Amino acid sequence: MNIRKHHTDTVTVFGFRTFDPATCEMQVAPYKATREAVAAMRLAEPLVATGEDVPRDALDDRGRYRRVATGWGALA
């Protein structure tokens, strides 16, 4: 019998753009964040098509998610 663990402790994070005063342009952030974290940022807007579900414990204390590059994809 194949039982798949259902991850209920996940959250959706989004890529987003923020205003860069140095260039006076919107720049894509180097990490993703929850919709709530993006909304709390000044002059930031989520890129809705970039939504990704990640484990809640992968977020930092400000609701940001940085994917750790391992060089290998999921093997399972």
N, C-alpha and C positions, 0 to 999 in steps of 0.2 A: 504494500500500500504506500503510495507516494503522498506524503503530507507536506504541503508547502507552508512555510511560516508566513503569516500575513503581517506586514509591517504597519501597525497602526500608529506608531510614533514617528511619523514622517511629516515633513513640512515642505511646501512649495517655495522655491527660491527663484528669483528672476535676475537676468542681466539688467542693467539700468544705465542711464546716462546722467551725468551731473554737469553743471555749469563750471567751466574752468576759467577763473578770472584772468589767468595769465594769457590765455589765447582768445578769451571772450567767445568761446564756442562750447557746445555740449560735447563731452567726451565720454566714451564708454568706460565704465569702471572695470578694474582688473579682477573683480570678484562678483558673486551674486549675493542677493540678500532677499529676505522675506518682503512681501508687499508692505507690511507694517513698518519695517525698518526703512524702506525706500521712502515711504510717505513721511516719515519723521525727518528726513534729510531736506535741507534747504535746496531748492532748485534742482530736484532730481525727478526723473520719470522712469518707471519700469518699462522694459521691453517685453511685452506680454507674451510674444511668441517664443521666448526663451525659457519659459517655466520648466522646472525640473524638480521632482520629488527627491528629497534627501533625508537621511536620518536626522531627527531633531538634535541629537547630540553632536552632530558635525558642525553646528553653528557656533560662532563665538558669542561672547556676552552682548554683542551689539546686533545680533541677528544676521551676521554675514557668513557666507559660505565660500571657502576657497578650496577648489579641487586640488588635491595633491597629485601631481604628475608622478606616476610610478613607472611609466614606460611600457607597461603591460595592461591590456584590457582585462576584463573579468574572464576568468578561465572556467567558471562553472556555468 
